[in-house]
Amino acid sequence: MQDLYASRTDRTAAIIARQDPVVYGGGSYAQAIEPAQLSSYERDGFLLLEDVFSEDEVQALLDEIKRMSADPAITVLEEAITEPGSDAVRSIFRVHELSERIGLLARDPRLINVARQILGSEVYMHQSRANMKPGFKGKEFYWHSDFETWHVEDGMPAMRALSCSVLLTDNNACNGPLMLVPGSHQQFISCQGQTPENHYKKSLKKQEYGVPDTLSLQLLVEQGGIQPMTAKAGSVVFFDCNTMHGSNGNISPWPRANVFMVYNSMENTLQPPKYGLKPRPEHIATRKRFQALEPVEAPATAG
């Protein structure tokens, strides 16, 4: 079968129209967000929900992330990614399994029912991580579409996944907030360059392959602009797997932290990676245990 979203081949960069829905099943599978919010997500490729979690809930989650970042039993794992040229922890993957508290968060109805409504099915956790961007020295995340990497390196068939970022600190204009390109989810950017083996070992620190070319980026931004996700701690950003996004470095005194979870449809489980690439580790792309997540009605962060 022809690959609808071929990328990292010997051809030049290209912009390919999206072939998949954005909202599946008319958004009727679950009832979590209003029709106007669903329409906004479908149009822009993202949705910001403010004041989802209370101050106490946020503090408990932030304390847990700080504990994990300082735990030698966790920082020695491959799941812990350090900043380029530093031993400061940049990300911790598989946090929903390494932490019982984050595991409950992953099943919180306020999050999972939004994913079920948009994706039109039961969902599982493709990837989870905690992202830290410390004050003064937090590095940038360059522009990228997650689906491009998940499609090529993980074998994700279709654009039927979304990311959920739970803000654990205030995100302001100065501390490197997530930036999204409205409408960019409707175009797939086919990238140049063939992927080396074990690319993930470098790309999680600084991505070099699967990076869109500057002309394509310029065209997307000229059409849709750039929207920074500035919001208070406790807010949540949902965005489509193909929405172009990135973030600046943080030279402000204010740290930025979030829990980042990727919900994938149970009808969109992974196939073999493209071009004979070896599958990435399980903590980066769930492949062995496709288990639907059940909503947990109890508050995820109580206690």
Residue frames as qw, qx, qy, qz and C-alpha x, y, z in Angstrom:
[[0.000, 0.886, 0.463, 0.000, 0.00, 0.00, 0.00],
 [0.345, 0.590, -0.042, 0.729, 1.11, 3.51, -0.76],
 [0.396, -0.407, -0.481, 0.668, 2.16, 5.47, 2.31],
 [0.054, 0.888, 0.398, 0.225, -0.10, 8.51, 2.53],
 [0.265, -0.956, 0.124, -0.015, 2.43, 10.28, 4.73],
 [0.876, 0.162, -0.070, 0.449, 5.80, 9.30, 3.29],
 [0.137, -0.966, 0.199, -0.089, 8.68, 11.18, 4.93],
 [0.425, -0.671, 0.589, 0.148, 12.46, 10.97, 5.25],
 [0.870, 0.318, 0.340, 0.163, 12.87, 9.43, 1.81],
 [0.553, -0.114, 0.317, 0.762, 15.31, 10.43, -0.91],
 [0.192, 0.707, 0.454, 0.507, 12.88, 13.01, -2.26],
 [0.119, 0.317, -0.191, 0.921, 12.70, 16.67, -1.34],
 [0.110, 0.258, 0.648, -0.708, 10.47, 18.14, 1.35],
 [0.193, -0.335, -0.648, -0.657, 6.77, 18.33, 0.56],
 [0.357, 0.023, 0.452, -0.817, 3.47, 19.52, 2.02],
 [0.227, -0.173, -0.910, -0.302, 0.80, 16.80, 1.91],
 [0.510, -0.344, -0.053, -0.787, -2.87, 17.43, 2.66],
 [0.341, -0.157, 0.805, -0.459, -4.21, 15.55, 5.69],
 [0.447, -0.032, -0.754, -0.480, -6.20, 12.44, 4.76],
 [0.341, -0.298, -0.849, 0.271, -7.63, 11.64, 8.22],
 [0.307, -0.820, -0.367, -0.314, -10.41, 13.22, 10.29],
 [0.105, 0.472, -0.472, 0.737, -9.52, 15.53, 13.17],
 [0.506, -0.126, 0.551, -0.652, -12.57, 14.68, 15.28],
 [0.195, 0.032, -0.945, -0.262, -13.75, 11.09, 14.89],
 [0.165, -0.436, -0.885, 0.023, -17.36, 9.92, 14.97],
 [0.139, -0.726, -0.329, -0.587, -18.67, 13.46, 15.20],
 [0.048, 0.375, -0.521, 0.765, -17.33, 13.81, 18.74],
 [0.705, -0.347, -0.117, -0.607, -20.19, 11.73, 20.15],
 [0.700, 0.046, -0.696, 0.155, -18.21, 8.87, 21.73],
 [0.440, -0.386, -0.568, 0.579, -17.91, 10.69, 25.07],
 [0.068, -0.887, -0.279, -0.361, -19.27, 13.91, 26.54],
 [0.640, -0.367, -0.220, 0.638, -16.47, 16.02, 28.01],
 [0.163, -0.276, 0.088, 0.943, -16.23, 19.30, 26.09],
 [0.415, 0.626, 0.367, -0.549, -18.89, 21.51, 24.52],
 [0.696, 0.551, 0.411, 0.207, -19.66, 21.57, 20.78],
 [0.209, 0.970, -0.108, 0.057, -18.04, 25.00, 20.41],
 [0.416, -0.697, 0.572, 0.117, -14.84, 23.71, 22.04],
 [0.760, 0.083, 0.616, 0.191, -14.88, 20.66, 19.80],
 [0.551, 0.790, 0.227, 0.146, -15.26, 22.88, 16.73],
 [0.070, -0.943, 0.323, 0.030, -12.38, 25.06, 17.93],
 [0.611, -0.408, 0.653, 0.183, -10.15, 22.00, 18.30],
 [0.734, 0.390, 0.522, 0.190, -11.14, 20.76, 14.85],
 [0.366, 0.922, 0.062, 0.106, -10.37, 24.17, 13.29],
 [0.064, -0.909, 0.400, -0.094, -7.15, 25.05, 15.12],
 [0.760, 0.256, -0.572, 0.174, -5.72, 21.63, 16.01],
 [0.365, 0.019, -0.668, 0.648, -5.61, 22.41, 19.73],
 [0.433, -0.721, -0.345, -0.416, -7.68, 23.47, 22.71],
 [0.211, 0.257, -0.583, 0.741, -6.71, 25.20, 25.96],
 [0.568, -0.623, -0.485, -0.232, -8.82, 24.41, 29.01],
 [0.102, 0.518, -0.447, 0.722, -8.11, 26.64, 31.99],
 [0.423, -0.354, 0.499, -0.669, -8.53, 25.89, 35.70],
 [0.784, -0.009, -0.558, -0.271, -8.95, 22.15, 35.22],
 [0.724, -0.189, -0.562, 0.352, -6.92, 21.24, 38.30],
 [0.402, -0.904, -0.119, -0.085, -6.91, 22.97, 41.69],
 [0.074, 0.826, -0.490, 0.267, -3.85, 24.51, 43.34],
 [0.650, -0.439, 0.588, -0.197, -3.61, 21.57, 45.75],
 [0.925, 0.261, 0.274, 0.014, -3.78, 19.05, 42.93],
 [0.554, 0.774, -0.214, 0.219, -1.11, 20.90, 40.95],
 [0.198, -0.770, 0.550, -0.258, 1.20, 21.17, 43.95],
 [0.822, -0.225, 0.511, -0.111, 0.92, 17.45, 44.65],
 [0.861, 0.469, 0.141, 0.138, 1.81, 16.65, 41.05],
 [0.308, 0.853, -0.323, 0.269, 4.68, 19.12, 40.98],
 [0.488, -0.636, 0.563, -0.203, 6.09, 17.69, 44.21],
 [0.916, 0.033, 0.399, -0.002, 5.93, 14.24, 42.67],
 [0.709, 0.668, -0.042, 0.221, 7.81, 15.34, 39.55],
 [0.000, -0.844, 0.456, -0.283, 10.48, 17.04, 41.65],
 [0.731, -0.413, 0.526, -0.138, 10.83, 13.90, 43.76],
 [0.918, 0.283, 0.263, 0.095, 11.25, 11.74, 40.67],
 [0.490, 0.817, -0.184, 0.242, 13.80, 14.13, 39.15],
 [0.127, -0.747, 0.570, -0.317, 15.98, 13.80, 42.27],
 [0.892, -0.228, 0.342, -0.187, 15.51, 10.05, 42.79],
 [0.072, -0.580, 0.756, 0.293, 18.75, 8.20, 41.87],
 [0.508, 0.112, 0.854, -0.007, 16.75, 5.06, 41.14],
 [0.530, 0.733, 0.405, -0.132, 14.94, 6.98, 38.39],
 [0.162, 0.902, -0.261, -0.304, 17.66, 9.31, 37.09],
 [0.305, -0.434, 0.795, 0.295, 19.89, 6.33, 36.17],
 [0.635, 0.373, 0.675, -0.048, 17.17, 4.86, 33.95],
 [0.299, 0.147, 0.566, 0.754, 17.09, 5.31, 30.18],
 [0.016, -0.780, -0.610, -0.136, 13.69, 6.96, 30.78],
 [0.267, -0.857, -0.099, 0.430, 15.48, 9.99, 32.28],
 [0.601, 0.570, 0.186, 0.528, 16.74, 12.40, 29.60],
 [0.426, -0.600, -0.115, 0.667, 19.23, 15.11, 30.53],
 [0.262, 0.924, 0.004, -0.279, 19.77, 18.53, 28.99],
 [0.781, 0.515, -0.089, 0.343, 22.38, 18.72, 26.17],
 [0.413, 0.521, -0.385, 0.640, 25.77, 19.23, 27.81],
 [0.322, -0.457, 0.433, -0.707, 24.37, 18.91, 31.33],
 [0.216, -0.090, -0.962, 0.138, 23.23, 16.30, 33.85],
 [0.362, 0.139, 0.358, -0.849, 20.06, 18.30, 34.63],
 [0.318, 0.315, 0.894, 0.032, 16.96, 16.18, 33.96],
 [0.190, 0.106, -0.342, -0.914, 15.06, 17.44, 30.91],
 [0.733, -0.060, -0.269, -0.622, 12.37, 14.75, 30.65],
 [0.303, -0.166, 0.911, -0.224, 11.30, 11.56, 32.37],
 [0.532, 0.050, -0.589, -0.606, 9.43, 9.08, 30.19],
 [0.566, -0.218, -0.790, -0.088, 6.88, 6.43, 31.22],
 [0.079, -0.250, 0.502, -0.824, 5.89, 8.53, 34.23],
 [0.717, -0.202, -0.079, -0.663, 2.38, 7.05, 34.30],
 [0.911, -0.073, -0.406, -0.001, 3.98, 3.70, 35.21],
 [0.499, 0.232, -0.519, 0.654, 6.86, 4.97, 37.34],
 [0.097, -0.077, 0.441, -0.889, 4.50, 6.95, 39.57],
 [0.002, 0.466, 0.879, -0.099, 1.17, 5.80, 40.99],
 [0.084, 0.654, 0.301, -0.689, 0.04, 9.43, 41.26],
 [0.188, 0.435, -0.455, -0.754, 0.76, 10.12, 37.58],
 [0.031, -0.111, -0.959, -0.258, -0.85, 6.80, 36.69],
 [0.087, 0.611, 0.705, -0.350, -4.08, 8.04, 38.26],
 [0.114, 0.617, -0.073, -0.776, -3.71, 11.35, 36.46],
 [0.044, 0.177, -0.774, -0.606, -3.54, 9.49, 33.13],
 [0.113, -0.372, -0.908, -0.159, -6.96, 8.00, 33.90],
 [0.075, 0.384, 0.411, -0.823, -8.56, 11.18, 35.24],
 [0.371, 0.629, 0.681, 0.051, -11.97, 11.65, 33.55],
 [0.084, 0.898, 0.044, -0.431, -11.18, 15.34, 32.99],
 [0.045, -0.599, 0.632, 0.490, -8.43, 14.23, 30.60],
 [0.265, -0.038, 0.931, 0.250, -9.24, 10.80, 29.26],
 [0.394, 0.605, 0.667, -0.185, -12.85, 11.59, 28.34],
 [0.239, 0.811, -0.159, -0.510, -11.70, 14.52, 26.19],
 [0.060, -0.426, 0.814, 0.390, -9.35, 12.14, 24.36],
 [0.326, 0.247, 0.913, 0.008, -12.10, 9.53, 23.95],
 [0.371, 0.744, 0.380, -0.405, -14.52, 12.16, 22.64],
 [0.209, 0.765, -0.365, -0.488, -12.09, 13.56, 20.05],
 [0.004, 0.386, -0.878, -0.283, -10.63, 10.22, 18.93],
 [0.745, 0.073, -0.204, -0.631, -14.00, 8.46, 18.87],
 [0.832, 0.040, -0.553, 0.005, -12.83, 5.31, 20.64],
 [0.774, -0.611, 0.019, 0.164, -11.21, 3.85, 23.70],
 [0.332, 0.843, -0.365, 0.217, -7.63, 5.02, 24.12],
 [0.883, -0.302, -0.116, 0.341, -4.32, 3.81, 25.49],
 [0.248, -0.899, 0.217, 0.287, -1.11, 5.58, 26.50],
 [0.788, 0.559, -0.096, 0.239, 1.29, 5.77, 23.56],
 [0.556, 0.250, -0.332, 0.720, 3.80, 7.81, 25.55],
 [0.381, -0.897, -0.212, -0.074, 3.99, 9.79, 28.78],
 [0.623, 0.150, -0.259, 0.723, 6.65, 12.06, 30.18],
 [0.284, -0.878, -0.212, 0.322, 7.35, 14.89, 32.57],
 [0.539, 0.576, 0.054, 0.613, 9.02, 17.89, 30.94],
 [0.444, -0.754, -0.162, 0.455, 11.16, 20.29, 32.94],
 [0.471, 0.638, 0.065, 0.605, 12.49, 23.58, 31.64],
 [0.530, -0.552, -0.332, 0.552, 14.44, 25.17, 34.51],
 [0.048, 0.988, 0.073, -0.129, 14.89, 28.92, 34.85],
 [0.139, -0.838, 0.418, 0.324, 17.90, 30.53, 33.14],
 [0.118, -0.463, 0.823, 0.308, 19.08, 27.37, 31.34],
 [0.679, 0.286, 0.647, -0.197, 16.10, 25.43, 29.94],
 [0.174, -0.194, 0.670, 0.695, 16.73, 24.55, 26.29],
 [0.544, 0.302, -0.108, -0.775, 14.33, 25.01, 23.42],
 [0.591, 0.195, 0.781, 0.046, 12.29, 22.33, 21.62],
 [0.031, 0.250, -0.481, -0.840, 12.49, 23.03, 17.88],
 [0.647, 0.255, -0.025, -0.718, 9.44, 23.04, 15.60],
 [0.058, 0.125, -0.971, -0.197, 8.07, 19.59, 14.78],
 [0.765, -0.115, -0.176, -0.609, 4.97, 17.51, 14.20],
 [0.518, -0.345, 0.745, -0.241, 4.84, 14.55, 16.57],
 [0.879, 0.282, 0.294, -0.246, 3.00, 12.41, 14.04],
 [0.565, 0.703, -0.427, -0.058, 5.89, 12.61, 11.56],
 [0.006, -0.516, 0.822, -0.240, 8.17, 10.91, 14.08],
 [0.623, -0.049, 0.665, -0.408, 5.53, 8.51, 15.39],
 [0.826, 0.473, 0.035, -0.304, 4.63, 7.50, 11.82],
 [0.563, 0.642, -0.519, 0.044, 8.21, 6.94, 10.61],
 [0.127, 0.479, -0.788, 0.366, 9.98, 5.71, 13.73],
 [0.395, -0.073, 0.754, -0.520, 7.07, 3.99, 15.52],
 [0.067, -0.146, -0.902, -0.401, 4.77, 2.88, 12.69],
 [0.266, 0.440, 0.559, -0.651, 1.69, 4.80, 13.87],
 [0.378, 0.382, 0.738, 0.409, -0.71, 4.33, 10.93],
 [0.045, 0.724, 0.467, 0.505, -3.05, 7.32, 11.08],
 [0.043, 0.321, -0.263, 0.909, -3.53, 10.73, 12.67],
 [0.634, -0.526, -0.419, -0.382, -5.77, 9.39, 15.42],
 [0.647, -0.307, -0.443, 0.540, -3.79, 10.43, 18.49],
 [0.037, -0.889, -0.046, -0.454, -3.54, 13.56, 20.58],
 [0.484, 0.117, -0.519, 0.695, -1.26, 15.07, 23.18],
 [0.451, -0.813, -0.312, -0.197, -2.35, 16.36, 26.55],
 [0.440, 0.298, -0.399, 0.747, -0.12, 18.77, 28.45],
 [0.499, -0.769, -0.399, 0.019, -1.01, 19.41, 32.10],
 [0.251, 0.696, -0.245, 0.627, 0.63, 22.67, 33.20],
 [0.705, -0.452, -0.448, 0.311, 2.27, 22.34, 36.62],
 [0.333, -0.396, -0.107, 0.849, 3.72, 25.86, 36.63],
 [0.318, 0.826, 0.181, -0.428, 2.44, 29.12, 35.22],
 [0.616, 0.205, 0.457, 0.608, 3.38, 29.40, 31.56],
 [0.078, 0.872, 0.127, -0.467, 4.06, 33.01, 30.65],
 [0.608, 0.792, -0.049, -0.007, 5.50, 34.76, 27.62],
 [0.042, 0.848, -0.520, 0.096, 9.01, 34.60, 29.08],
 [0.502, -0.447, 0.731, -0.114, 9.60, 31.05, 30.32],
 [0.083, 0.271, -0.873, -0.397, 9.39, 29.15, 27.06],
 [0.657, 0.194, 0.496, -0.533, 5.70, 28.22, 26.74],
 [0.511, 0.242, 0.782, 0.262, 4.42, 25.74, 24.20],
 [0.261, 0.493, -0.182, -0.810, 3.84, 27.44, 20.84],
 [0.539, 0.314, 0.780, 0.054, 1.37, 26.05, 18.30],
 [0.058, 0.161, -0.462, -0.870, 0.63, 26.90, 14.67],
 [0.563, 0.343, 0.490, -0.570, -3.18, 27.10, 14.24],
 [0.750, 0.539, -0.003, -0.384, -4.46, 25.05, 11.32],
 [0.139, 0.626, -0.747, -0.174, -1.12, 23.34, 10.72],
 [0.536, -0.088, 0.820, -0.183, -2.63, 19.94, 11.60],
 [0.740, 0.534, 0.264, -0.313, -4.34, 19.93, 8.20],
 [0.589, 0.720, -0.368, -0.019, -0.98, 19.69, 6.39],
 [0.906, -0.313, 0.178, 0.224, 1.64, 16.97, 6.76],
 [0.156, 0.879, -0.431, -0.129, 5.22, 18.14, 6.26],
 [0.976, 0.116, -0.006, 0.183, 7.28, 15.43, 4.60],
 [0.319, -0.870, 0.332, 0.177, 10.83, 15.90, 5.88],
 [0.643, 0.627, -0.437, 0.046, 14.22, 15.31, 4.28],
 [0.036, -0.594, 0.754, -0.279, 16.99, 13.00, 5.42],
 [0.794, -0.076, -0.585, -0.148, 17.12, 9.28, 6.12],
 [0.622, -0.689, 0.167, -0.333, 16.83, 8.22, 9.75],
 [0.307, 0.462, -0.800, 0.230, 19.93, 6.70, 11.43],
 [0.684, -0.298, -0.665, 0.026, 19.53, 3.72, 13.74],
 [0.509, -0.485, -0.501, 0.505, 18.84, 4.54, 17.39],
 [0.148, 0.551, 0.148, 0.808, 18.00, 8.11, 16.38],
 [0.496, -0.764, -0.336, -0.240, 15.97, 8.52, 19.57],
 [0.719, -0.381, -0.232, 0.533, 19.12, 8.61, 21.71],
 [0.322, -0.025, 0.066, 0.944, 20.00, 11.99, 20.19],
 [0.112, -0.494, -0.477, -0.718, 16.60, 13.27, 19.10],
 [0.483, -0.707, -0.515, 0.033, 15.21, 13.38, 22.65],
 [0.455, -0.521, -0.093, 0.716, 17.93, 15.90, 23.48],
 [0.152, 0.608, -0.208, -0.751, 18.02, 17.67, 20.12],
 [0.743, 0.406, 0.531, -0.043, 16.09, 16.53, 17.05],
 [0.108, -0.511, 0.511, 0.683, 17.92, 16.56, 13.71],
 [0.087, -0.078, -0.847, -0.518, 15.79, 14.26, 11.54],
 [0.121, -0.625, -0.771, -0.033, 12.06, 14.71, 11.12],
 [0.131, -0.568, -0.191, 0.789, 12.55, 18.46, 11.38],
 [0.479, 0.763, 0.433, 0.025, 10.46, 20.47, 8.90],
 [0.513, 0.225, 0.190, 0.807, 12.20, 22.68, 6.35],
 [0.108, -0.375, -0.254, 0.885, 12.09, 26.42, 6.88],
 [0.211, -0.030, -0.446, -0.870, 10.05, 27.17, 3.73],
 [0.422, -0.402, -0.777, -0.237, 7.26, 24.80, 4.78],
 [0.341, -0.467, -0.572, 0.582, 7.30, 26.27, 8.27],
 [0.023, -0.205, 0.029, 0.978, 7.10, 29.78, 6.91],
 [0.320, -0.203, -0.608, -0.698, 4.11, 28.88, 4.74],
 [0.438, -0.469, -0.763, 0.071, 2.29, 27.28, 7.70],
 [0.287, -0.453, -0.399, 0.744, 2.95, 30.27, 9.94],
 [0.064, 0.056, -0.253, -0.964, 1.99, 32.81, 7.28],
 [0.405, -0.320, -0.681, -0.520, -1.33, 30.99, 6.97],
 [0.612, -0.540, -0.575, -0.056, -2.07, 30.32, 10.64],
 [0.178, -0.814, 0.276, -0.479, 0.23, 32.44, 12.79],
 [0.488, 0.104, -0.761, 0.415, 1.76, 31.28, 16.08],
 [0.570, -0.648, -0.138, -0.486, -0.22, 30.90, 19.30],
 [0.222, 0.324, -0.767, 0.508, 1.70, 30.68, 22.60],
 [0.627, -0.474, -0.596, -0.164, -0.06, 28.64, 25.28],
 [0.104, 0.286, -0.493, 0.815, 0.27, 31.10, 28.14],
 [0.658, -0.490, -0.370, -0.436, -1.90, 30.02, 31.05],
 [0.433, -0.616, 0.482, -0.448, -1.92, 29.41, 34.78],
 [0.064, 0.204, -0.967, 0.136, -0.81, 26.18, 36.42],
 [0.422, 0.251, 0.744, -0.452, -3.69, 23.72, 36.46],
 [0.596, 0.554, -0.105, -0.572, -4.62, 24.43, 32.85],
 [0.684, -0.008, 0.703, 0.194, -4.51, 21.70, 30.20],
 [0.346, 0.577, -0.396, -0.625, -3.61, 21.89, 26.51],
 [0.766, 0.191, 0.613, 0.033, -4.92, 19.23, 24.12],
 [0.292, 0.691, -0.354, -0.558, -3.42, 19.23, 20.65],
 [0.916, 0.357, 0.021, -0.180, -3.62, 17.03, 17.57],
 [0.828, -0.257, 0.346, 0.358, -0.73, 14.69, 16.80],
 [0.620, 0.396, 0.328, 0.592, 0.02, 16.57, 13.58],
 [0.040, -0.990, -0.128, -0.052, -0.11, 20.13, 14.92],
 [0.601, 0.446, -0.247, 0.616, 3.20, 21.92, 14.38],
 [0.504, -0.855, -0.066, -0.103, 4.65, 23.05, 17.71],
 [0.654, 0.253, -0.365, 0.612, 7.82, 23.99, 19.56],
 [0.432, -0.879, -0.190, 0.069, 9.04, 26.17, 22.40],
 [0.283, 0.814, -0.328, 0.388, 11.77, 28.71, 23.04],
 [0.578, 0.033, -0.605, 0.547, 14.55, 28.32, 25.59],
 [0.447, -0.829, -0.325, -0.089, 13.94, 29.62, 29.09],
 [0.483, 0.270, -0.309, 0.773, 16.29, 32.40, 30.17],
 [0.397, -0.671, -0.027, -0.626, 13.77, 33.79, 32.64],
 [0.108, -0.372, 0.770, -0.507, 14.04, 33.03, 36.39],
 [0.721, -0.022, 0.333, -0.607, 10.73, 31.11, 36.27],
 [0.191, -0.151, 0.952, 0.184, 10.87, 27.35, 35.71],
 [0.683, 0.156, -0.212, -0.681, 8.37, 25.60, 33.47],
 [0.155, -0.133, 0.976, -0.076, 7.09, 22.08, 34.11],
 [0.717, 0.099, -0.076, -0.686, 4.33, 19.91, 32.73],
 [0.533, -0.038, 0.845, -0.019, 3.12, 16.33, 32.49],
 [0.425, 0.434, -0.442, -0.660, 2.75, 15.36, 28.88],
 [0.548, 0.046, 0.826, -0.122, 0.64, 12.37, 27.85],
 [0.312, 0.258, -0.596, -0.693, -0.15, 10.96, 24.42],
 [0.644, 0.189, 0.631, -0.389, -3.48, 9.20, 24.02],
 [0.183, 0.244, -0.745, -0.594, -3.75, 6.97, 20.95],
 [0.785, 0.037, -0.041, -0.617, -6.88, 5.26, 19.66],
 [0.644, -0.179, 0.739, -0.077, -7.21, 1.53, 20.31],
 [0.771, 0.531, 0.351, -0.022, -8.02, 1.38, 16.57],
 [0.404, 0.878, -0.236, 0.103, -4.67, 2.98, 15.65],
 [0.766, -0.536, 0.310, 0.171, -2.12, 0.68, 17.30],
 [0.032, -0.761, 0.527, 0.376, 1.43, 0.60, 16.00],
 [0.924, 0.382, -0.006, 0.021, 2.70, -1.23, 12.94],
 [0.793, -0.132, 0.091, 0.587, 6.39, -1.90, 12.19],
 [0.115, -0.768, 0.109, 0.621, 8.48, 1.28, 11.81],
 [0.651, 0.746, -0.017, -0.140, 9.20, 2.51, 8.31],
 [0.445, 0.762, -0.466, 0.058, 12.27, 1.62, 6.23],
 [0.845, 0.040, -0.493, 0.204, 13.27, -1.37, 8.36],
 [0.036, -0.608, 0.455, -0.650, 14.07, 0.75, 11.40],
 [0.388, -0.150, -0.848, 0.327, 14.23, -1.07, 14.72],
 [0.374, -0.771, -0.445, -0.262, 11.33, -0.25, 17.08],
 [0.009, 0.606, -0.389, 0.693, 12.08, 2.42, 19.65],
 [0.164, 0.005, -0.868, 0.468, 12.06, 1.33, 23.31],
 [0.251, -0.567, -0.779, -0.097, 8.74, 0.63, 25.01],
 [0.245, -0.612, -0.405, 0.634, 9.03, 3.69, 27.27],
 [0.000, -0.315, 0.254, 0.915, 9.00, 5.93, 24.18],
 [0.548, 0.120, -0.413, -0.717, 6.39, 4.08, 22.12],
 [0.620, -0.085, 0.676, -0.390, 4.03, 1.51, 23.63],
 [0.486, 0.337, -0.655, -0.471, 4.05, -1.53, 21.39],
 [0.238, 0.074, -0.963, 0.098, 3.72, -4.64, 23.56],
 [0.057, -0.413, -0.818, 0.397, 0.74, -3.82, 25.78],
 [0.179, -0.260, -0.313, -0.896, -2.13, -2.07, 24.05],
 [0.217, -0.443, -0.820, 0.289, -4.48, -1.81, 27.02],
 [0.109, -0.701, -0.343, -0.616, -7.41, 0.59, 27.06],
 [0.146, 0.087, -0.522, 0.836, -7.32, 3.07, 29.92],
 [0.284, -0.646, -0.700, -0.107, -10.38, 3.11, 32.14],
 [0.090, -0.667, 0.083, -0.735, -11.47, 6.48, 33.59],
 [0.448, -0.250, -0.699, 0.498, -10.95, 6.64, 37.36],
 [0.186, -0.805, -0.393, -0.404, -13.66, 8.75, 38.94],
 [0.591, -0.691, -0.190, 0.370, -11.78, 9.45, 42.18],
 [0.101, 0.974, -0.196, -0.057, -9.70, 12.67, 42.17],
 [0.849, 0.367, -0.264, 0.273, -6.32, 11.77, 40.70],
 [0.383, 0.480, -0.422, 0.667, -4.29, 13.85, 43.11],
 [0.610, -0.681, -0.034, -0.403, -6.08, 13.47, 46.41],
 [0.900, -0.374, -0.093, 0.205, -4.00, 12.69, 49.48]]
